[in-house]
Amino acid sequence: MATTAYLLLHDPEAGPTAIPLTVGQKVTLGRASTNSIVVRDERASRCHAEVFAADGQWRVRDLDSRNGTRVGGEPIKGMRPLAAGDVIRIGKTEITFGLGNPPTEAAEGSVALGSGMSTDHLPEVLQQWHASITHRRTETRLLDVIRDSAETAPRVGRAAAELCRLAFALGQAGDTRTLAGLALATALEGCGTTRGIVLLPDAVGALAAAGKGAPTLEPLAASPGEWPAAEIPRAAAAAVLRMDEAIVARESTQRPGTVSSMSAPIRADGRTVGVMHLEKRAGEREGTPDDLEFLLAVCNALGMAVANLQAREALSVRLATTADENARLKARLREESRMVGVSRALGTIVGQIGRVAGTKATVLVRGESGAGKELVARAIHEASDRRSGPFVCLNCAALSETLLESELFGHEKGAFTGATERKVGKFEQAHRGTIMLDEIGEMSPAIQAKFLRVLEGHPYERVGGHTRVQVDVRVVAATNRNLEKAVESGEFRRDLYFRLKVVEILVPPLRQRVEDIEPLARHFLERFAAETGQPVRDFTPAALEAMRRHHWPGTIRELRNCVERAVVLSSGGSVDVHELGFSDLGSSGDTGRIASGPRYVPATLEEVERRHVMATLTATAGNKTKAAAILGIERSTLDRKLARWAD
């Protein structure tokens, strides 16, 4: 083994410093000033490692340091032999081991170490450089146990470290009692006493009222143990609350055995909500201004944590309320979207919805106004894999061409007069969901062209913009117009018509599915009776028969309004005919125009036959033979029909 060796301490600003090594002498490295080499790195432990000669080799040994020692990039355990050029790494400090004499560039800064010497005895140039350092951090030590280096740290540094640790602990607490206990323990330790108490409102909800008057304070934390009621410092707490100041009181104002006391306000959101009180007992030093400063800091941290806890609990309540409201709204939406009825036509629609919902196909829903087209569109959305996405509905007939384009595709700020900010269109709002466009036949040709591109998967631009917007939207269109005639007249694009009519669902009016009238009426009756609190429970037989015979020009929407009106105006337990208020309007056809001709009156085939036969007899002045000839039946057949009708 070469007897001459050295350690080369690399410093990025002061340059390299060589430390000669001598056989038989251990060289210690660490943060404490008692080490042979003081490593000014915050990741270094007080006594981190040592270098020594043993068995003909130079070795390095880690002294159970907190962050470990590395040689050649690998962590060492216990001892490790050193070879020329090995780099010892402590934190970010690098120390190179070499054999022979130090390199010439480090000779001027070399220091010969004897017993008890350290690198604190540096050349004047290095001393000046170290004296100029104000801040240098690799990783924070504030969350470490500060007692390891408390002997060399100033009081303010220790206080800051304890407050930082307290802040992290407070952030993890979930109730005011835990908060109070953590803060009290920190205050007792920092102020050098063992007796103290924290007075706060017991419930977080009471904190909101604490700033509006004298709060009701309870001892949420105390040391040692619980304090008897007679020892709780109500007078000191009242003084602190009144003055909103921290105070130090001497023995004359305290109970026997107390040298002095300190009391400080606990402030949350700018209001004083509590008090922390510490007592210095016999044998403990009196409270100092520094202690009071520290106590105030602890109380401020506690107050902030209490305010945050209050905000979290308020947010939690709001979230729970919102979740409950959302659940109720969803339940109500499901109830409003439920398809009620027993007719074969409704069963056909439900089957079509089930088959088309799982696909991406565009759906065209056709039917009279009020027949339930939006209900079908919503059912398609709820049965699809897009149910978690938005469902957006827009009536194309309710807006002008310019406004409709803006509503569908959005616009940029300044695109037109009144466009004071960017607006997101319905297509963007419905991204990864479903958009229902009602009255699709009312779109202008210009918007139809832009809409067609979106249907084909092309991106579009907002009104007045240049950024291309790509959306993933399932389109359900609805109309009560005859689109075929609109295509023939040039009012509706032929290519858009075929693009929309991938799957067509026809929703028949209520008059064509009489079987659904009673179930729907009872459904609406139950709903509106619950909403209004009216004691209406049923329909009279006459009312049910009248509803079955009514033509329902407004289809389901008219039925809903009739039942709602009846429930509101009913004075008994059952709805009668005169409370329904039927409309005298004629029905609209699929083209949206009022049907011409005499008003339709529901009737069975037998009733129609009877009326026709009796009208024929009247026209033939009762001549049965002539009437039978006109009707195209045998005279005996006519006699049997007349006999049956006479019974």
GUFI-250189 format. One record per residue (C-alpha): x, y, z; residue number from 1; residue in one letter. Coordinates in steps of 0.5 Angstrom, whole numbers, plus 2048, in hexadecimal, padded with zeros to 3 digits. Each point is the difference from the previous one (the first is absolute). Example, Ala and Ser with C-alpha at 12.3 -4.5 7.8 and 13.67 -1.06 7.14 Angstrom:
<sites>
u,v,w,sevo,guba
819,7F7,810,1,A $
802,807,7FE,2,S $
</sites>
This chain:
<sites>
u,v,w,sevo,guba
800,800,800,1,M $
803,807,7FE,2,A $
800,804,807,3,T $
7FF,806,7FC,4,T $
7F9,802,7FE,5,A $
7FB,805,800,6,Y $
7F9,802,800,7,L $
7FE,806,7FB,8,L $
7F9,804,802,9,L $
7FD,803,7FA,10,H $
7FD,806,801,11,D $
7FC,803,7FA,12,P $
802,807,802,13,E $
806,800,804,14,A $
803,7FB,7FC,15,G $
804,7F9,802,16,P $
803,800,807,17,T $
805,7FA,802,18,A $
800,7FD,806,19,I $
806,7FB,801,20,P $
7FF,7F9,804,21,L $
805,7FD,805,22,T $
800,7F9,802,23,V $
7FD,7FF,807,24,G $
7FC,806,800,25,Q $
7F8,7FF,7FF,26,K $
7FD,806,7FC,27,V $
7F9,801,801,28,T $
7FB,803,7FC,29,L $
7F9,803,802,30,G $
7FC,807,801,31,R $
802,801,807,32,A $
806,805,801,33,S $
804,7FA,804,34,T $
801,7FC,7FA,35,N $
807,800,7FD,36,S $
7FD,802,7F9,37,I $
7F9,804,801,38,V $
7FC,7FF,7FA,39,V $
7FB,806,7FF,40,R $
7FB,7FC,7FD,41,D $
7F9,7FF,803,42,E $
7FF,7F9,7FE,43,R $
806,7FE,804,44,A $
7FF,7FE,807,45,S $
804,803,806,46,R $
805,7FA,800,47,C $
7FF,7FD,7F9,48,H $
806,7FC,7FE,49,A $
808,7FF,802,50,E $
806,7FE,7FC,51,V $
806,7FC,803,52,F $
805,7FB,7FE,53,A $
7FF,7F9,802,54,A $
803,7F9,7FE,55,D $
805,804,7FB,56,G $
7FA,803,7FC,57,Q $
7FC,807,801,58,W $
7F9,7FF,801,59,R $
7FA,804,801,60,V $
7FA,7FE,805,61,R $
7F9,803,801,62,D $
7FE,802,807,63,L $
7F9,7FE,7FF,64,D $
7FF,807,7FD,65,S $
7F8,802,7FE,66,R $
801,800,7F9,67,N $
806,7FB,7FF,68,G $
807,801,7FC,69,T $
801,7FE,7F9,70,R $
807,7FE,7FD,71,V $
800,800,7F8,72,G $
7F9,801,800,73,G $
7FE,7FA,805,74,E $
7FE,800,807,75,P $
804,7FD,805,76,I $
7FF,7FC,806,77,K $
805,800,805,78,G $
807,800,7FE,79,M $
802,801,7F8,80,R $
808,800,7FE,81,P $
802,806,7FC,82,L $
804,800,7F9,83,A $
803,806,7FD,84,A $
7FB,804,7FD,85,G $
7FA,7FE,804,86,D $
7FB,805,801,87,V $
7FC,800,807,88,I $
7F9,804,7FF,89,R $
7FD,803,806,90,I $
7F9,803,7FE,91,G $
803,804,7FA,92,K $
807,801,803,93,T $
805,7FC,7FC,94,E $
807,7FE,804,95,I $
805,7FD,7FB,96,T $
805,7FB,803,97,F $
807,800,7FD,98,G $
807,7FD,802,99,L $
806,804,800,100,G $
801,807,800,101,N $
7FA,805,7FF,102,P $
7FF,803,7F9,103,P $
804,806,7FF,104,T $
7F9,804,7FF,105,E $
7FE,7FF,807,106,A $
807,801,803,107,A $
7FE,807,802,108,E $
7FA,7FE,804,109,G $
803,7FA,803,110,S $
7FF,7FF,808,111,V $
804,7FB,804,112,A $
7FB,7FD,805,113,L $
803,7FE,807,114,G $
7FC,7FD,806,115,S $
7FA,805,801,116,G $
801,804,7FA,117,M $
7FA,801,7FB,118,S $
7FF,804,7FA,119,T $
7FD,806,803,120,D $
807,802,801,121,H $
800,802,7F8,122,L $
804,805,7FD,123,P $
7FE,807,800,124,E $
7FD,800,7F9,125,V $
7FC,7FA,802,126,L $
7FE,803,806,127,Q $
7FD,806,7FD,128,Q $
7FD,7FC,7FB,129,W $
7FC,7FC,805,130,H $
7FE,806,804,131,A $
7FD,803,7FA,132,S $
7FB,7FA,7FF,133,I $
7F9,802,803,134,T $
7FB,7FB,7FD,135,H $
802,7F9,7FD,136,R $
7FB,7FA,800,137,R $
800,7F9,7FD,138,T $
7FA,7FD,803,139,E $
7FC,803,806,140,T $
802,7FE,807,141,R $
7FA,803,803,142,L $
7FC,7F9,800,143,L $
806,7FD,804,144,D $
801,7FF,807,145,V $
803,807,801,146,I $
803,7FE,807,147,R $
806,7FC,7FC,148,D $
803,807,7FF,149,S $
7FC,804,805,150,A $
807,802,803,151,E $
802,804,7FA,152,T $
7FA,803,7FE,153,A $
7FD,807,802,154,P $
7FA,800,804,155,R $
7FC,803,7FA,156,V $
802,7FA,7FB,157,G $
7FE,7FB,805,158,R $
7F9,804,801,159,A $
7FF,800,7F8,160,A $
802,7F8,800,161,A $
7FB,7FF,805,162,E $
7FA,804,7FD,163,L $
802,7FD,7F9,164,C $
7FF,7F9,803,165,R $
7FA,802,804,166,L $
7FD,803,7FA,167,A $
800,7F9,7FC,168,F $
7FE,7FC,806,169,A $
7FA,805,801,170,L $
7FE,7FF,7F8,171,G $
7FF,7F9,801,172,Q $
7FB,800,806,173,A $
7F9,7FF,800,174,G $
7FD,804,806,175,D $
801,806,804,176,T $
802,7FC,806,177,R $
806,7FC,7FC,178,T $
802,807,7FE,179,L $
7FF,803,807,180,A $
805,7FA,803,181,G $
805,801,7FA,182,L $
801,808,801,183,A $
800,7FF,808,184,L $
805,7FB,800,185,A $
805,804,7FB,186,T $
7FE,807,804,187,A $
802,7FC,807,188,L $
807,7FE,7FD,189,E $
802,806,7FC,190,G $
7FE,804,807,191,C $
803,7FC,805,192,G $
7FA,7FE,804,193,T $
7FC,7FA,801,194,T $
7F9,803,802,195,R $
7FB,803,7FB,196,G $
7F9,800,7FD,197,I $
7FD,802,7FA,198,V $
7F9,803,800,199,L $
7FC,7FF,7FA,200,L $
7F8,7FF,7FE,201,P $
7FF,7F9,800,202,D $
7FD,7FF,7F9,203,A $
803,803,7FA,204,V $
7F9,802,7FE,205,G $
800,805,806,206,A $
806,803,7FD,207,L $
7FC,804,7FB,208,A $
7FC,804,806,209,A $
807,801,804,210,A $
801,806,7FD,211,G $
7F9,803,801,212,K $
800,800,807,213,G $
804,7FD,806,214,A $
801,7F9,7FE,215,P $
7FE,7FA,805,216,T $
807,7FD,801,217,L $
802,7F9,802,218,E $
807,7FD,802,219,P $
801,7FC,7FA,220,L $
807,7FE,802,221,A $
804,801,807,222,A $
806,7FE,803,223,S $
802,7FC,805,224,P $
7F9,7FC,7FF,225,G $
7F9,804,801,226,E $
800,806,804,227,W $
7FB,801,806,228,P $
7FA,805,7FE,229,A $
803,805,805,230,A $
807,800,7FD,231,E $
7FD,802,7F9,232,I $
803,807,7FF,233,P $
7F9,803,7FE,234,R $
803,807,802,235,A $
806,800,7FC,236,A $
7FC,7FD,7FA,237,A $
7FB,806,801,238,A $
806,805,800,239,A $
803,7FD,7FA,240,V $
7F9,800,7FC,241,L $
7FF,807,802,242,R $
807,803,7FE,243,M $
801,7FB,7FB,244,D $
807,800,802,245,E $
805,7FB,803,246,A $
802,801,807,247,I $
805,7FE,805,248,V $
7FE,801,807,249,A $
805,7FF,807,250,R $
7FF,7FC,806,251,E $
7FB,805,803,252,S $
7FB,7FF,7FC,253,T $
800,7F8,800,254,Q $
7FF,7FB,804,255,R $
805,7FE,806,256,P $
806,7FC,7FD,257,G $
7FF,803,7F9,258,T $
806,805,7FE,259,V $
7FD,803,7FA,260,S $
7FB,7FE,7FA,261,S $
7FF,802,7F9,262,M $
7FA,800,7FC,263,S $
7FF,801,7F9,264,A $
7FA,801,7FB,265,P $
7FE,7FB,7FB,266,I $
7FE,803,7FA,267,R $
7FC,7FD,7FA,268,A $
7FE,804,7FA,269,D $
802,807,803,270,G $
7FB,7FE,807,271,R $
803,7FE,806,272,T $
7FC,7F9,802,273,V $
804,7FE,806,274,G $
806,800,805,275,V $
806,7FC,801,276,M $
803,801,807,277,H $
807,7FE,803,278,L $
802,800,807,279,E $
807,800,803,280,K $
801,7FC,806,281,R $
805,801,806,282,A $
807,7FD,7FD,283,G $
7FE,803,7F9,284,E $
803,806,7FD,285,R $
7FB,806,7FF,286,E $
7FD,801,7FA,287,G $
804,805,7FB,288,T $
7FE,804,7FA,289,P $
803,7FB,7FC,290,D $
7FB,7FA,803,291,D $
7FA,805,7FF,292,L $
802,801,7F8,293,E $
801,7F8,800,294,F $
7F9,7FF,803,295,L $
7FD,805,7FB,296,L $
803,7FD,7FA,297,A $
7FD,7F9,803,298,V $
7F9,803,801,299,C $
800,803,7F9,300,N $
802,7F9,7FD,301,A $
7FA,7FD,804,302,L $
7FB,805,7FE,303,G $
802,7FF,7F9,304,M $
7FF,7F9,801,305,A $
7F9,801,803,306,V $
7FE,804,7FB,307,A $
802,7FB,7FA,308,N $
7FD,7FB,804,309,L $
7F9,804,800,310,Q $
801,801,7F9,311,A $
801,7F9,7FF,312,R $
7FA,7FE,804,313,E $
7FC,805,7FC,314,A $
802,7FE,7FA,315,L $
7FF,7F9,802,316,S $
7F8,802,802,317,V $
7FF,803,7F9,318,R $
803,7FA,7FC,319,L $
7FC,7FC,804,320,A $
7FA,804,7FF,321,T $
801,801,7F9,322,T $
801,7F8,7FF,323,A $
7F9,7FF,803,324,D $
7FD,806,7FC,325,E $
804,7FC,7F9,326,N $
7FD,7FA,802,327,A $
7F9,803,801,328,R $
800,803,7FA,329,L $
803,7FA,7FC,330,K $
7FA,7FC,803,331,A $
7FB,805,7FE,332,R $
803,800,7F9,333,L $
7FF,7F9,800,334,R $
7F9,800,802,335,E $
7FF,806,7FB,336,E $
803,7FC,7FA,337,S $
7FD,7F9,802,338,R $
7FC,7FE,7FA,339,M $
7F9,7FE,803,340,V $
7FB,7FC,7FC,341,G $
7FE,7F9,7FE,342,V $
7FE,801,7F8,343,S $
803,7FC,7FB,344,R $
803,806,7FD,345,A $
804,802,806,346,L $
803,7F9,801,347,G $
802,801,7F9,348,T $
803,807,801,349,I $
804,7FD,806,350,V $
802,7FA,7FC,351,G $
803,805,7FB,352,Q $
804,804,806,353,I $
803,7FA,803,354,G $
803,7FD,7F9,355,R $
802,807,7FE,356,V $
803,803,806,357,A $
806,7FC,800,358,G $
802,802,7F9,359,T $
803,807,7FE,360,K $
7FB,801,7FB,361,A $
7FC,806,7FF,362,T $
7F9,800,801,363,V $
7FA,804,7FD,364,L $
7FA,800,805,365,V $
7F9,802,7FD,366,R $
7FA,801,802,367,G $
7FB,806,802,368,E $
801,805,805,369,S $
7FF,7FE,807,370,G $
801,7F9,7FE,371,A $
806,7FE,804,372,G $
806,801,7FB,373,K $
805,803,806,374,E $
7FE,7FA,804,375,L $
802,7FB,7FB,376,V $
806,804,7FF,377,A $
802,800,807,378,R $
7FE,7F9,801,379,A $
805,7FE,7FA,380,I $
806,804,804,381,H $
7FE,7FD,807,382,E $
801,7F9,7FD,383,A $
806,802,7FC,384,S $
807,7FF,802,385,D $
800,808,800,386,R $
7FC,800,806,387,R $
805,803,804,388,S $
801,806,7FB,389,G $
7FC,806,7FF,390,P $
7F9,800,7FD,391,F $
7FF,807,7FC,392,V $
7F9,802,7FD,393,C $
7FF,805,7FB,394,L $
7FA,803,7FD,395,N $
802,802,7F9,396,C $
7F9,804,7FF,397,A $
801,804,806,398,A $
806,804,7FD,399,L $
802,804,7FA,400,S $
805,7FE,7FB,401,E $
806,804,803,402,T $
7FE,7FE,807,403,L $
7FF,7F9,7FE,404,L $
807,7FF,7FD,405,E $
803,804,807,406,S $
7FC,7FB,804,407,E $
802,7FA,7FC,408,L $
807,801,7FF,409,F $
802,806,805,410,G $
804,806,7FE,411,H $
806,804,801,412,E $
800,807,804,413,K $
7FF,806,7FB,414,G $
7FD,7FB,7FB,415,A $
7FA,804,7FF,416,F $
7FC,806,804,417,T $
7FF,7FE,807,418,G $
805,7FA,800,419,A $
804,803,806,420,T $
803,7F9,802,421,E $
802,7F9,7FD,422,R $
7FA,7FC,800,423,K $
800,7F8,800,424,V $
7FB,7FD,7FB,425,G $
7FB,7FB,802,426,K $
804,7FB,7FC,427,F $
806,801,805,428,E $
7FC,800,806,429,Q $
7FD,7F9,7FD,430,A $
807,7FD,7FF,431,H $
800,7F8,802,432,R $
7F9,801,801,433,G $
7F9,801,7FC,434,T $
7FD,806,7FD,435,I $
7F9,800,7FE,436,M $
7FE,805,7FA,437,L $
7F8,801,800,438,D $
7FD,803,7FA,439,E $
806,7FE,7FC,440,I $
7FC,802,7FA,441,G $
800,807,802,442,E $
807,801,7FE,443,M $
802,805,7FB,444,S $
804,7FD,7FA,445,P $
807,803,802,446,A $
800,7FD,807,447,I $
7FE,7FA,7FD,448,Q $
806,7FF,7FC,449,A $
804,802,806,450,K $
7FC,7FB,804,451,F $
801,7FA,7FB,452,L $
808,801,801,453,R $
7FF,7FF,807,454,V $
7FC,7FA,7FF,455,L $
805,7FD,7FC,456,E $
806,801,805,457,G $
803,806,7FD,458,H $
803,805,805,459,P $
7FC,807,800,460,Y $
802,807,802,461,E $
7FC,805,804,462,R $
7FD,806,7FD,463,V $
805,805,7FF,464,G $
806,7FB,802,465,G $
805,7FC,7FD,466,H $
802,7FB,805,467,T $
7FD,7F9,7FD,468,R $
7FC,7FD,806,469,V $
7FF,7F8,800,470,Q $
7FA,7FD,804,471,V $
7FE,7F9,801,472,D $
7F8,801,800,473,V $
7FA,7FB,7FF,474,R $
7FB,804,7FC,475,V $
7F8,7FE,801,476,V $
7FC,805,7FC,477,A $
7F9,801,800,478,A $
7FA,803,7FC,479,T $
7F9,800,7FF,480,N $
801,803,7F8,481,R $
7FF,7FB,7FA,482,N $
808,801,7FE,483,L $
7FE,7FC,7FA,484,E $
7FC,806,7FD,485,K $
805,805,803,486,A $
806,7FC,7FC,487,V $
7FB,800,7FA,488,E $
7FF,808,800,489,S $
808,801,802,490,G $
7FF,803,807,491,E $
804,7FA,803,492,F $
806,7FD,7FD,493,R $
7FF,7F9,7FD,494,R $
807,7FE,803,495,D $
7FF,802,807,496,L $
7F9,7FC,7FF,497,Y $
803,7FA,7FF,498,F $
806,801,805,499,R $
7FA,801,805,500,L $
7FC,7FA,7FE,501,K $
805,7FB,802,502,V $
7FB,7FD,806,503,V $
7F9,803,800,504,E $
7FB,7FF,806,505,I $
7F9,802,7FF,506,L $
7FC,803,806,507,V $
7F9,7FF,7FF,508,P $
7FB,805,803,509,P $
7FC,7FE,806,510,L $
7F9,800,7FC,511,R $
804,7FA,7FD,512,Q $
801,7FC,806,513,R $
7FA,801,804,514,V $
803,7FA,805,515,E $
805,805,803,516,D $
7FB,805,802,517,I $
7FE,7FE,806,518,E $
807,7FD,803,519,P $
803,807,7FE,520,L $
7FA,804,803,521,A $
801,7FC,807,522,R $
808,801,7FF,523,H $
7FF,808,800,524,F $
7FA,800,805,525,L $
805,7FD,805,526,E $
806,804,7FE,527,R $
7FC,807,801,528,F $
7FC,7FE,806,529,A $
807,7FF,803,530,A $
802,806,7FE,531,E $
7FA,804,802,532,T $
7FE,7FD,806,533,G $
7F9,7FF,7FE,534,Q $
7FC,7FA,802,535,P $
7FE,7FE,7F9,536,V $
801,7F8,7FF,537,R $
7FC,7FE,7FA,538,D $
7FC,802,7FA,539,F $
7F8,7FE,800,540,T $
7FE,7FB,7FB,541,P $
7FD,806,7FC,542,A $
806,803,800,543,A $
804,7FA,7FD,544,L $
7FB,7FF,7FB,545,E $
800,807,7FE,546,A $
808,800,7FF,547,M $
800,7FA,7FC,548,R $
7FB,803,7FB,549,R $
803,807,800,550,H $
804,801,7F9,551,H $
807,803,804,552,W $
802,805,7FB,553,P $
806,801,804,554,G $
801,7F9,801,555,T $
804,7FE,807,556,I $
802,808,801,557,R $
7F8,801,800,558,E $
7FF,7FA,805,559,L $
805,803,805,560,R $
7FD,807,800,561,N $
7F9,7FD,801,562,C $
802,7FC,806,563,V $
804,805,803,564,E $
7FA,805,7FF,565,R $
7FC,7FB,803,566,A $
804,7FF,806,567,V $
801,807,802,568,V $
7F8,802,7FF,569,L $
7FD,7F9,803,570,S $
7FD,801,806,571,S $
7FE,7F9,802,572,G $
804,7F9,800,573,G $
7FF,7FF,7F9,574,S $
800,803,7F9,575,V $
7FA,801,7FC,576,D $
7FF,802,7F9,577,V $
7FE,807,801,578,H $
807,801,803,579,E $
804,7FE,7FA,580,L $
7FF,805,7FC,581,G $
801,7FD,7F9,582,F $
802,804,7FA,583,S $
7FC,801,7FA,584,D $
805,801,7FB,585,L $
801,7FB,7FA,586,G $
806,7FC,800,587,S $
807,801,7FC,588,S $
802,7FB,7FA,589,G $
807,7FE,7FF,590,D $
801,806,7FC,591,T $
7FF,805,806,592,G $
7FA,803,7FC,593,R $
7F9,7FF,803,594,I $
7FC,7FB,7FD,595,A $
7FA,802,7FC,596,S $
7F9,7FD,800,597,G $
7FB,7FE,806,598,P $
803,7FF,807,599,R $
801,7F9,801,600,Y $
7FC,7FC,805,601,V $
803,7F9,803,602,P $
7FB,7FB,7FF,603,A $
800,7F8,7FF,604,T $
7FF,7FD,7FA,605,L $
7F9,7FD,802,606,E $
7FE,807,802,607,E $
802,803,7F9,608,V $
7FC,7FA,7FD,609,E $
7FA,801,804,610,R $
800,808,7FE,611,R $
801,7FE,7F8,612,H $
7FA,7FB,800,613,V $
7FC,804,804,614,M $
801,806,7FB,615,A $
7FF,7FC,7FA,616,T $
7F9,7FE,803,617,L $
7FF,807,801,618,T $
802,802,7F9,619,A $
7FB,7FA,7FD,620,T $
7FA,802,804,621,A $
801,7F9,804,622,G $
800,7FC,7FA,623,N $
804,7FA,803,624,K $
800,7FC,7F9,625,T $
803,807,7FC,626,K $
805,801,806,627,A $
803,7F9,800,628,A $
801,801,7F9,629,A $
804,806,801,630,I $
804,7FD,806,631,L $
801,7FA,7FC,632,G $
7FE,7FB,805,633,I $
7FA,7FB,800,634,E $
7F9,803,803,635,R $
800,7FA,805,636,S $
807,803,802,637,T $
7FD,807,801,638,L $
7FB,7FD,804,639,D $
804,7FD,805,640,R $
805,806,801,641,K $
7F9,804,801,642,L $
7FE,7FB,805,643,A $
807,800,804,644,R $
800,808,800,645,W $
7F9,800,803,646,A $
802,7FC,806,647,D $
</sites>
